């Protein structure tokens, strides 16, 4: 088993340090624990997105900020034939992403 810290700082990236994210590898399977801002720069997207499961510990933006980058990358890599399986993403039950838009709070 290999555990690689991809980021450990909050609430924003500082210099070369990223928000929280840890890649756990066991045989061909991979688990990404949290997906904070900046962590994708340390991933080998073709290798690391194959057989990947993402677990988000809680919905603070510094723990899921690069999720959209991974979604976009996986879409492109799937269309190019590099990815065979969908990425599974798990978030805590009952959590919602809260977005503040133009001075009003909205659930999204």
N, CA, C and O atoms as a MOPAC input file, in Angstrom:
PM7 MOZYME 1SCF
protein

 N      0.85500 1    -1.16700 1     0.00000 1
 C      0.00000 1     0.00000 1     0.00000 1
 C      0.90400 1     1.23400 1     0.00000 1
 O      1.92400 1     1.27900 1     0.68700 1
 N      0.50200 1     2.22600 1    -0.78500 1
 C      1.24200 1     3.47400 1    -0.88700 1
 C      0.28800 1     4.62900 1    -0.59600 1
 O     -0.78400 1     4.71200 1    -1.19600 1
 N      0.66900 1     5.51900 1     0.32000 1
 C     -0.13400 1     6.71000 1     0.63200 1
 C      0.70400 1     7.93000 1     0.28200 1
 O      1.79700 1     8.12400 1     0.81500 1
 N      0.17200 1     8.75700 1    -0.63100 1
 C      0.87500 1     9.94900 1    -1.08500 1
 C      0.10300 1    11.19300 1    -0.68100 1
 O     -1.01500 1    11.39200 1    -1.15700 1
 N      0.66800 1    12.05000 1     0.19400 1
 C      0.01200 1    13.32500 1     0.49900 1
 C      0.13700 1    14.25900 1    -0.71300 1
 O      1.24100 1    14.52800 1    -1.18500 1
 N     -0.98200 1    14.73800 1    -1.20000 1
 C     -1.00000 1    15.67100 1    -2.33200 1
 C     -1.20100 1    17.10700 1    -1.86400 1
 O     -0.88300 1    18.05300 1    -2.58400 1
 N     -1.72600 1    17.26200 1    -0.66000 1
 C     -1.95000 1    18.57600 1    -0.08000 1
 C     -2.33900 1    18.45100 1     1.37400 1
 O     -2.99700 1    17.49000 1     1.77400 1
 N     -1.92500 1    19.43700 1     2.16900 1
 C     -2.18800 1    19.35900 1     3.61200 1
 C     -2.51800 1    20.70800 1     4.24500 1
 O     -2.63500 1    20.78800 1     5.46800 1
 N     -2.67300 1    21.76500 1     3.45700 1
 C     -2.92500 1    23.08100 1     4.04900 1
 C     -4.36000 1    23.53900 1     3.78300 1
 O     -5.00100 1    23.09800 1     2.82800 1
 N     -4.84300 1    24.41700 1     4.63300 1
 C     -6.18100 1    24.98500 1     4.49000 1
 C     -6.13900 1    26.43200 1     4.96400 1
 O     -5.23800 1    26.77700 1     5.72800 1
 N     -7.02100 1    27.25800 1     4.57200 1
 C     -8.18500 1    27.02800 1     3.71900 1
 C     -7.92300 1    27.32100 1     2.24800 1
 O     -8.85100 1    27.27600 1     1.43900 1
 N     -6.66700 1    27.62100 1     1.88200 1
 C     -6.33300 1    27.89800 1     0.49000 1
 C     -4.89600 1    27.44800 1     0.24200 1
 O     -4.13000 1    27.24200 1     1.18300 1
 N     -4.53600 1    27.29800 1    -1.04400 1
 C     -3.16900 1    26.91400 1    -1.39800 1
 C     -2.20700 1    28.01300 1    -0.97200 1
 O     -2.51600 1    29.20100 1    -1.06100 1
 N     -1.03400 1    27.59200 1    -0.50700 1
 C     -0.00400 1    28.54700 1    -0.08100 1
 C      1.30000 1    28.14800 1    -0.75100 1
 O      1.85900 1    27.09500 1    -0.44500 1
 N      1.79300 1    28.98700 1    -1.66700 1
 C      3.02200 1    28.66300 1    -2.38400 1
 C      2.86500 1    27.38100 1    -3.17300 1
 O      1.96600 1    27.26600 1    -4.00600 1
 N      3.73400 1    26.41900 1    -2.91700 1
 C      3.66200 1    25.13500 1    -3.62800 1
 C      2.82700 1    24.10900 1    -2.86700 1
 O      2.75400 1    22.95100 1    -3.27800 1
 N      2.20200 1    24.51000 1    -1.77500 1
 C      1.40400 1    23.57800 1    -0.96900 1
 C     -0.06700 1    23.68000 1    -1.34400 1
 O     -0.59400 1    24.76700 1    -1.57900 1
 N     -0.71700 1    22.51600 1    -1.39400 1
 C     -2.11100 1    22.41800 1    -1.82700 1
 C     -3.03900 1    22.19000 1    -0.64200 1
 O     -2.59800 1    21.89000 1     0.46700 1
 N     -4.32300 1    22.33700 1    -0.90200 1
 C     -5.34100 1    21.99400 1     0.07600 1
 C     -5.41100 1    20.47500 1     0.21500 1
 O     -4.79100 1    19.76900 1    -0.58100 1
 N     -6.14800 1    19.94300 1     1.20600 1
 C     -6.08800 1    18.52600 1     1.54700 1
 C     -6.40400 1    17.55000 1     0.40900 1
 O     -7.32800 1    17.74600 1    -0.38000 1
 N     -5.60500 1    16.51000 1     0.36500 1
 C     -5.80400 1    15.41100 1    -0.55700 1
 C     -4.74300 1    14.35400 1    -0.33100 1
 O     -3.55900 1    14.66800 1    -0.21000 1
 N     -5.17300 1    13.08100 1    -0.27200 1
 C     -4.26100 1    11.96100 1    -0.07300 1
 C     -4.62700 1    10.86000 1    -1.05100 1
 O     -5.78400 1    10.44500 1    -1.12200 1
 N     -3.64900 1    10.38700 1    -1.80300 1
 C     -3.87300 1     9.30300 1    -2.75000 1
 C     -3.40000 1     8.00100 1    -2.11900 1
 O     -2.23000 1     7.86300 1    -1.76000 1
 N     -4.32100 1     7.04500 1    -1.98800 1
 C     -4.01700 1     5.73100 1    -1.42900 1
 C     -4.05700 1     4.73500 1    -2.58500 1
 O     -5.05300 1     4.64400 1    -3.30200 1
 N     -2.96000 1     3.98600 1    -2.76000 1
 C     -2.87100 1     3.01000 1    -3.84900 1
 C     -2.64500 1     1.61900 1    -3.27200 1
 O     -1.78800 1     1.41400 1    -2.41300 1
 N     -3.42700 1     0.67600 1    -3.76300 1
 C     -3.26700 1    -0.71800 1    -3.36900 1
 C     -3.50600 1    -1.57000 1    -4.60600 1
 O     -4.61800 1    -1.61300 1    -5.13100 1
 N     -2.46200 1    -2.24700 1    -5.06900 1
 C     -2.51100 1    -2.98100 1    -6.33500 1
 C     -2.91600 1    -2.00100 1    -7.43500 1
 O     -2.24600 1    -0.98400 1    -7.61400 1
 N     -3.98200 1    -2.27300 1    -8.17000 1
 C     -4.42300 1    -1.39100 1    -9.25300 1
 C     -5.47700 1    -0.38100 1    -8.81300 1
 O     -5.84500 1     0.50400 1    -9.58600 1
 N     -5.96800 1    -0.50300 1    -7.57800 1
 C     -7.02500 1     0.38100 1    -7.09100 1
 C     -6.44600 1     1.60800 1    -6.40700 1
 O     -5.38400 1     1.56000 1    -5.78600 1
 N     -7.18500 1     2.72200 1    -6.54300 1
 C     -6.76300 1     3.97600 1    -5.93700 1
 C     -7.94800 1     4.63600 1    -5.24000 1
 O     -9.07800 1     4.59800 1    -5.72800 1
 N     -7.66500 1     5.24000 1    -4.09200 1
 C     -8.66200 1     6.03400 1    -3.37400 1
 C     -8.06300 1     7.40900 1    -3.16200 1
 O     -6.94100 1     7.54000 1    -2.67100 1
 N     -8.81500 1     8.43500 1    -3.53300 1
 C     -8.41400 1     9.80900 1    -3.27900 1
 C     -9.24400 1    10.30000 1    -2.10100 1
 O    -10.45600 1    10.48000 1    -2.21800 1
 N     -8.58300 1    10.51400 1    -0.96400 1
 C     -9.25700 1    11.03500 1     0.22200 1
 C     -9.15800 1    12.54900 1     0.17900 1
 O     -8.08800 1    13.12000 1     0.38600 1
 N    -10.25500 1    13.17500 1    -0.08500 1
 C    -10.38700 1    14.61500 1    -0.28900 1
 C     -9.71100 1    15.04000 1    -1.58600 1
 O     -8.81700 1    14.36800 1    -2.10100 1
 N    -10.16300 1    16.16200 1    -2.08700 1
 C     -9.77500 1    16.60700 1    -3.42600 1
 C     -9.61300 1    18.12400 1    -3.40700 1
 O    -10.27100 1    18.84400 1    -4.15900 1
 N     -8.72500 1    18.59500 1    -2.53500 1
 C     -8.56700 1    20.03300 1    -2.33300 1
 C     -7.93700 1    20.75100 1    -3.51400 1
 O     -7.36700 1    20.13500 1    -4.41500 1
 N     -8.05700 1    22.06500 1    -3.48200 1
 C     -7.50000 1    22.90300 1    -4.54200 1
 C     -6.02100 1    22.60500 1    -4.74200 1
 O     -5.25600 1    22.53300 1    -3.78000 1
 N     -5.62700 1    22.43200 1    -5.99900 1
 C     -4.22700 1    22.27500 1    -6.36300 1
 C     -3.72400 1    20.85000 1    -6.44900 1
 O     -2.64500 1    20.62600 1    -6.99800 1
 N     -4.45700 1    19.87400 1    -5.93000 1
 C     -3.91100 1    18.51800 1    -5.86400 1
 C     -3.74300 1    17.87700 1    -7.24000 1
 O     -2.91700 1    16.97800 1    -7.39900 1
 N     -4.50500 1    18.31700 1    -8.22900 1
 C     -4.41000 1    17.67500 1    -9.54400 1
 C     -3.05200 1    17.90200 1   -10.20000 1
 O     -2.66900 1    17.14400 1   -11.09100 1
 N     -2.32200 1    18.92100 1    -9.78000 1
 C     -1.00600 1    19.14000 1   -10.38900 1
 C     -0.01500 1    18.04000 1   -10.00900 1
 O      1.02000 1    17.89300 1   -10.65900 1
 N     -0.31700 1    17.26800 1    -8.97000 1
 C      0.55200 1    16.16300 1    -8.56000 1
 C      0.04400 1    14.80300 1    -9.02800 1
 O      0.65300 1    13.78100 1    -8.70900 1
 N     -1.04300 1    14.76600 1    -9.76800 1
 C     -1.57600 1    13.50000 1   -10.26700 1
 C     -1.07600 1    13.23600 1   -11.68000 1
 O     -0.92000 1    14.16100 1   -12.47600 1
 N     -0.82800 1    11.97200 1   -11.98200 1
 C     -0.61700 1    11.53000 1   -13.34600 1
 C     -2.01600 1    11.14800 1   -13.82400 1
 O     -2.48000 1    10.04200 1   -13.55000 1
 N     -2.68500 1    12.04000 1   -14.52800 1
 C     -4.11800 1    11.88400 1   -14.76000 1
 C     -4.50000 1    10.56700 1   -15.43700 1
 O     -5.47600 1     9.93900 1   -15.02400 1
 N     -3.77500 1    10.13300 1   -16.44600 1
 C     -4.15400 1     8.88400 1   -17.11600 1
 C     -3.98900 1     7.70800 1   -16.16400 1
 O     -4.88200 1     6.86600 1   -16.06800 1
 N     -2.87500 1     7.63400 1   -15.46500 1
 C     -2.62000 1     6.51700 1   -14.54900 1
 C     -3.49500 1     6.60900 1   -13.29700 1
 O     -4.09800 1     5.61600 1   -12.89100 1
 N     -3.56800 1     7.77500 1   -12.69200 1
 C     -4.23700 1     7.90400 1   -11.39800 1
 C     -5.76000 1     7.93100 1   -11.48300 1
 O     -6.42100 1     7.61100 1   -10.49500 1
 N     -6.33700 1     8.29700 1   -12.61300 1
 C     -7.79500 1     8.32400 1   -12.71400 1
 C     -8.38400 1     6.95000 1   -13.02900 1
 O     -9.58100 1     6.73500 1   -12.83800 1
 N     -7.56800 1     6.02800 1   -13.50500 1
 C     -8.05100 1     4.66000 1   -13.73600 1
 C     -8.24000 1     3.95500 1   -12.40100 1
 O     -7.37500 1     4.01700 1   -11.52800 1
 N     -9.37400 1     3.28500 1   -12.25000 1
 C     -9.70900 1     2.54500 1   -11.02400 1
 C     -9.70100 1     3.44100 1    -9.79200 1
 O     -9.22800 1     3.03600 1    -8.72900 1
 N    -10.22000 1     4.65100 1    -9.93100 1
 C    -10.19900 1     5.62800 1    -8.84400 1
 C    -11.55700 1     5.73600 1    -8.16300 1
 O    -12.60400 1     5.74000 1    -8.81000 1
 N    -11.50400 1     5.82200 1    -6.84800 1
 C    -12.65400 1     6.16600 1    -6.02300 1
 C    -12.27700 1     7.42500 1    -5.24300 1
 O    -11.18100 1     7.51200 1    -4.69000 1
 N    -13.18400 1     8.39400 1    -5.20200 1
 C    -12.93500 1     9.63300 1    -4.46100 1
 C    -13.87500 1     9.67400 1    -3.26300 1
 O    -15.08000 1     9.45500 1    -3.38900 1
 N    -13.30200 1     9.95800 1    -2.10500 1
 C    -14.08800 1    10.11600 1    -0.88300 1
 C    -13.85000 1    11.51600 1    -0.36000 1
 O    -12.72300 1    11.88100 1    -0.02800 1
 N    -14.92200 1    12.30500 1    -0.28800 1
 C    -14.84800 1    13.66200 1     0.24600 1
 C    -15.27900 1    13.60900 1     1.70500 1
 O    -16.38700 1    13.16400 1     2.00500 1
 N    -14.41900 1    14.05600 1     2.61500 1
 C    -14.70500 1    13.94300 1     4.04700 1
 C    -15.84000 1    14.87000 1     4.47700 1
 O    -16.68100 1    14.49000 1     5.29100 1
 N    -15.86300 1    16.07900 1     3.93200 1
 C    -16.92700 1    17.03300 1     4.23200 1
 C    -16.89000 1    18.11900 1     3.16400 1
 O    -15.88500 1    18.28500 1     2.47200 1
 N    -17.97500 1    18.84500 1     3.03700 1
 C    -18.10000 1    19.77600 1     1.91600 1
 C    -17.66600 1    21.19600 1     2.25300 1
 O    -18.44900 1    22.14100 1     2.16200 1
 N    -16.42500 1    21.32200 1     2.63900 1
 C    -15.77500 1    22.63100 1     2.65500 1
 C    -14.98300 1    22.71700 1     1.35700 1
 O    -14.38000 1    21.73200 1     0.93000 1
 N    -14.98000 1    23.88500 1     0.73100 1
 C    -14.37600 1    24.02000 1    -0.59600 1
 C    -12.91400 1    23.59900 1    -0.64100 1
 O    -12.43300 1    23.15200 1    -1.68200 1
 N    -12.20100 1    23.73400 1     0.47400 1
 C    -10.79200 1    23.32900 1     0.46100 1
 C    -10.62800 1    21.81200 1     0.47200 1
 O     -9.50100 1    21.32000 1     0.40900 1
 N    -11.72100 1    21.06200 1     0.55000 1
 C    -11.66500 1    19.60200 1     0.51400 1
 C    -12.24400 1    19.01400 1    -0.77800 1
 O    -12.10000 1    17.81800 1    -1.02900 1
 N    -12.89700 1    19.85000 1    -1.60100 1
 C    -13.43400 1    19.33300 1    -2.87500 1
 C    -13.13700 1    20.24800 1    -4.05700 1
 O    -13.69200 1    20.05100 1    -5.13700 1
 N    -12.28400 1    21.23000 1    -3.87800 1
 C    -12.04900 1    22.25900 1    -4.89600 1
 C    -11.57700 1    21.77100 1    -6.25300 1
 O    -11.89800 1    22.39700 1    -7.26300 1
 N    -10.82900 1    20.67800 1    -6.31700 1
 C    -10.34100 1    20.17900 1    -7.61400 1
 C    -11.22600 1    19.08400 1    -8.21200 1
 O    -10.85900 1    18.45500 1    -9.20400 1
 N    -12.38200 1    18.86200 1    -7.61000 1
 C    -13.28300 1    17.83000 1    -8.12100 1
 C    -13.74100 1    18.13100 1    -9.54500 1
 O    -13.85200 1    17.21600 1   -10.36000 1
 N    -14.00600 1    19.38700 1    -9.85300 1
 C    -14.42600 1    19.75700 1   -11.20200 1
 C    -13.30700 1    19.51700 1   -12.21400 1
 O    -13.57400 1    19.09500 1   -13.33900 1
 N    -12.05700 1    19.78100 1   -11.82800 1
 C    -10.92300 1    19.51300 1   -12.71900 1
 C    -10.82100 1    18.02400 1   -13.03500 1
 O    -10.55900 1    17.63900 1   -14.17500 1
 N    -11.02700 1    17.19500 1   -12.02100 1
 C    -10.98400 1    15.74800 1   -12.23800 1
 C    -12.15300 1    15.30300 1   -13.11300 1
 O    -11.98700 1    14.44100 1   -13.97600 1
 N    -13.33100 1    15.88400 1   -12.89600 1
 C    -14.49600 1    15.53600 1   -13.72200 1
 C    -14.24000 1    15.87300 1   -15.18700 1
 O    -14.51400 1    15.05800 1   -16.06900 1
 N    -13.72100 1    17.05700 1   -15.44800 1
 C    -13.44300 1    17.46800 1   -16.82700 1
 C    -12.36000 1    16.59600 1   -17.45300 1
 O    -12.48800 1    16.16400 1   -18.59900 1
 N    -11.29700 1    16.34000 1   -16.69700 1
 C    -10.20300 1    15.50400 1   -17.21100 1
 C    -10.68800 1    14.08900 1   -17.50500 1
 O    -10.33000 1    13.51400 1   -18.53300 1
 N    -11.49600 1    13.52500 1   -16.61700 1
 C    -11.97900 1    12.15600 1   -16.83100 1
 C    -12.90100 1    12.08700 1   -18.04900 1
 O    -12.89200 1    11.09200 1   -18.77300 1
 N    -13.69000 1    13.12600 1   -18.27900 1
 C    -14.56300 1    13.16800 1   -19.45900 1
 C    -13.72000 1    13.11300 1   -20.73900 1
 O    -14.00400 1    12.33600 1   -21.65000 1
 N    -12.68200 1    13.94900 1   -20.79000 1
 C    -11.82600 1    13.98700 1   -21.97900 1
 C    -11.07400 1    12.66900 1   -22.14700 1
 O    -11.02700 1    12.12000 1   -23.24800 1
 N    -10.48300 1    12.15800 1   -21.06000 1
 C     -9.71300 1    10.91900 1   -21.13700 1
 C    -10.59000 1     9.72300 1   -21.50400 1
 O    -10.13600 1     8.82200 1   -22.20900 1
 N    -11.82500 1     9.70300 1   -21.04000 1
 C    -12.76200 1     8.63500 1   -21.40000 1
 C    -13.05900 1     8.68200 1   -22.90200 1
 O    -13.05300 1     7.64800 1   -23.57000 1
 N    -13.31600 1     9.87200 1   -23.42600 1
 C    -13.61200 1    10.01900 1   -24.85900 1
 C    -12.41900 1     9.64700 1   -25.73600 1
 O    -12.59100 1     9.19500 1   -26.86800 1
 N    -11.19900 1     9.83900 1   -25.20500 1
 C     -9.99300 1     9.48400 1   -25.95000 1
 C     -9.62300 1     8.00500 1   -25.79300 1
 O     -8.68000 1     7.52500 1   -26.42300 1
 N    -10.37900 1     7.28200 1   -24.94200 1
 C    -10.15300 1     5.85600 1   -24.76800 1
 C     -9.14900 1     5.48100 1   -23.69300 1
 O     -8.74400 1     4.32100 1   -23.60600 1
 N     -8.74000 1     6.44100 1   -22.87200 1
 C     -7.75200 1     6.15400 1   -21.82300 1
 C     -8.36600 1     5.62100 1   -20.53700 1
 O     -7.67800 1     4.95300 1   -19.76500 1
 N     -9.63600 1     5.89500 1   -20.28700 1
 C    -10.29800 1     5.43200 1   -19.06900 1
 C    -11.36400 1     4.40600 1   -19.41600 1
 O    -12.15500 1     4.60600 1   -20.33800 1
 N    -11.38000 1     3.31100 1   -18.67600 1
 C    -12.37800 1     2.28700 1   -18.90700 1
 C    -13.53800 1     2.39300 1   -17.91500 1
 O    -14.68400 1     2.14100 1   -18.28900 1
 N    -13.27000 1     2.75600 1   -16.67400 1
 C    -14.29500 1     2.76400 1   -15.63000 1
 C    -14.63100 1     4.18500 1   -15.19600 1
 O    -13.80200 1     5.09200 1   -15.27200 1
 N    -15.86300 1     4.35400 1   -14.74200 1
 C    -16.26600 1     5.63100 1   -14.17500 1
 C    -15.58800 1     5.81200 1   -12.81800 1
 O    -15.28600 1     4.84000 1   -12.12600 1
 N    -15.35800 1     7.04900 1   -12.45900 1
 C    -14.81800 1     7.36900 1   -11.14000 1
 C    -15.98300 1     7.41600 1   -10.16700 1
 O    -16.98500 1     8.08400 1   -10.42200 1
 N    -15.85500 1     6.71000 1    -9.05600 1
 C    -16.89200 1     6.74200 1    -8.02400 1
 C    -16.55400 1     7.86600 1    -7.06400 1
 O    -15.40200 1     8.02400 1    -6.65800 1
 N    -17.58000 1     8.65900 1    -6.69700 1
 C    -17.39100 1     9.77300 1    -5.77200 1
 C    -18.38000 1     9.62200 1    -4.62600 1
 O    -19.57600 1     9.43600 1    -4.84900 1
 N    -17.87400 1     9.70400 1    -3.39900 1
 C    -18.69600 1     9.59400 1    -2.20000 1
 C    -18.56500 1    10.85500 1    -1.36500 1
 O    -17.46200 1    11.34100 1    -1.11500 1
 N    -19.72000 1    11.38100 1    -0.93200 1
 C    -19.73800 1    12.52400 1    -0.02300 1
 C    -20.58300 1    12.13800 1     1.19400 1
 O    -21.39500 1    11.21500 1     1.12000 1
 N    -20.39200 1    12.84300 1     2.30800 1
 C    -21.18300 1    12.50300 1     3.50200 1
 C    -22.67300 1    12.68300 1     3.25300 1
 O    -23.09700 1    13.64100 1     2.60600 1
 N    -23.46000 1    11.74800 1     3.77700 1
 C    -24.91500 1    11.80200 1     3.64000 1
 C    -25.44700 1    13.08600 1     4.26100 1
 O    -25.05100 1    13.47500 1     5.35900 1
 N    -26.34200 1    13.73000 1     3.54400 1
 C    -26.98600 1    14.92700 1     4.04800 1
 C    -26.22800 1    16.21300 1     3.80000 1
 O    -26.78500 1    17.29500 1     3.98100 1
 N    -24.95700 1    16.12500 1     3.38500 1
 C    -24.20000 1    17.34300 1     3.10300 1
 C    -24.69800 1    17.97500 1     1.81400 1
 O    -25.07400 1    17.27100 1     0.87700 1
 N    -24.70200 1    19.27700 1     1.76600 1
 C    -25.05900 1    20.02600 1     0.56600 1
 C    -23.95800 1    21.04100 1     0.29500 1
 O    -23.31800 1    21.54500 1     1.21800 1
 N    -23.75200 1    21.32700 1    -0.96000 1
 C    -22.82700 1    22.39300 1    -1.32500 1
 C    -23.58300 1    23.70100 1    -1.18300 1
 O    -24.64700 1    23.86900 1    -1.77700 1
 N    -23.05300 1    24.62000 1    -0.41000 1
 C    -23.70200 1    25.90800 1    -0.21600 1
 C    -22.94100 1    26.94700 1    -1.02900 1
 O    -21.72500 1    27.08700 1    -0.89100 1
 N    -23.65600 1    27.66500 1    -1.86600 1
 C    -23.05200 1    28.64600 1    -2.74900 1
 C    -23.61100 1    30.01500 1    -2.42600 1
 O    -24.82500 1    30.19500 1    -2.33200 1
 N    -22.72800 1    30.97000 1    -2.25700 1
 C    -23.17900 1    32.34700 1    -2.04400 1
 C    -23.08800 1    33.06000 1    -3.38400 1
 O    -22.02800 1    33.13000 1    -4.00700 1
 N    -24.22400 1    33.58500 1    -3.80700 1
 C    -24.29800 1    34.17300 1    -5.13300 1
 C    -24.90800 1    35.56300 1    -5.04900 1
 O    -26.04600 1    35.70800 1    -4.60300 1
 N    -24.18100 1    36.57500 1    -5.46500 1
 C    -24.66300 1    37.93800 1    -5.50900 1
 C    -25.28700 1    38.40500 1    -4.19700 1
 O    -26.32900 1    39.05900 1    -4.19400 1
 N    -24.63700 1    38.06200 1    -3.07800 1
 C    -25.10300 1    38.55100 1    -1.79500 1
 C    -26.22400 1    37.76300 1    -1.15800 1
 O    -26.68100 1    38.12800 1    -0.07500 1
 N    -26.69300 1    36.68400 1    -1.79600 1
 C    -27.73700 1    35.85500 1    -1.19200 1
 C    -27.22300 1    34.44300 1    -1.04900 1
 O    -26.40600 1    33.99300 1    -1.85200 1
 N    -27.69300 1    33.73400 1    -0.03200 1
 C    -27.31800 1    32.33800 1     0.15300 1
 C    -28.29500 1    31.45900 1    -0.60300 1
 O    -29.51100 1    31.63500 1    -0.51400 1
 N    -27.74200 1    30.50500 1    -1.35100 1
 C    -28.56500 1    29.53700 1    -2.08000 1
 C    -27.95500 1    28.17300 1    -1.87300 1
 O    -26.73200 1    28.03800 1    -1.87300 1
 N    -28.77600 1    27.16100 1    -1.69800 1
 C    -28.28500 1    25.78800 1    -1.66300 1
 C    -28.16100 1    25.32400 1    -3.10300 1
 O    -29.01300 1    25.61400 1    -3.94200 1
 N    -27.07700 1    24.59400 1    -3.37500 1
 C    -26.89200 1    24.12400 1    -4.73700 1
 C    -26.39400 1    22.73300 1    -4.77800 1
 O    -26.18500 1    22.18400 1    -5.86000 1

